[in-house]
Amino acid sequence: MPTPARFRSTIASIVLQPDDLRDLRAFHKALADVNRLRIVRRLAAGEASVAELIAHVGLSQPLVSHHLKRLRVAGLVATRRVGRETICTLRPEAFGEVAARQREILGIAS
């Protein structure tokens, strides 16, 4: 039987959450994983193929793909196909975009 606190938490997660806050949450959750941060740091040095990222972080291809998907959804990484390879590029402007949007959404003066 769930505890009252667990029940309240479940209800709170079901209640309508504003899309703008969900977007901020997705961005921050994307950066809340050490392996994703390692991928971001590698891509800050320049674009890389998925194979290069696999070698860099030492994770399996499915796991690296999972992390890349989270980074793409958050708007931090762009990918393109070159032949059979997927090339990943960091979108450094995303950090500034999210910082500005975050100040606006949360009502923080610049």
Secondary structure, DSSP 8 states (H G I E B T S, - for coil): ---HHHHHHHHHHHS---HHHHHHHHHHHHTSSHHHHHHHHHHHT--EEHHHHHHHHT--HHHHHHHHHHHHHTTSEEEEEETTEEEEEE-THHHHHHHHHHHHHHT---
